[in-house]
Amino acid sequence: MPDPKRPFARLLDLLTDPPARLRLAAAAVALLLAVNLFYHGAQPYAVGLFPRPWDKLVHLAFFGGMAGLAWIVLGGRGAGAHLGAIAVAVGIGVLDEVAQLRLPGRSVDVRDFAADFVGAALAVLLL
């Protein structure tokens, strides 16, 4: 009978020591998501797309996902991967908030930035 813990152990091994192809795939997905964030965030339909308070949940999920992808890209081990993943996600969040300064109908919100940080930190904590 197969060990039910084995698939979980294999997944954990894969995430904490990702092969080059997984790191490359995670980098490609993260880049695609960041480009889409900035492109679609600059469109008129982005204004009010997610009403409050649900927009904070979207920030948590999106930037948590970005941190998770960055964590894989950075090797998934050690303080460097943990802090680096949070820094990458939060950096993209800061750039997103700054980009909103020039967009009609959009505004900079410290609570959005806080949700970005909390999402990134939670994702790294879970990983």
Buried (B, 14 or more C-beta within 10 A) or exposed (E): EEEEEEEEEEEEEEBBEBEEEBBEBBBEBBEEBBEEBEEEBEEEEBEEEEEEEEBBEBBBBBBBBBBBBBBBBBBBEEEEBBEBBBBBBBBBBBEBBEBBEEBEEBEEBEEBBBBBBBBBBBBBEEB
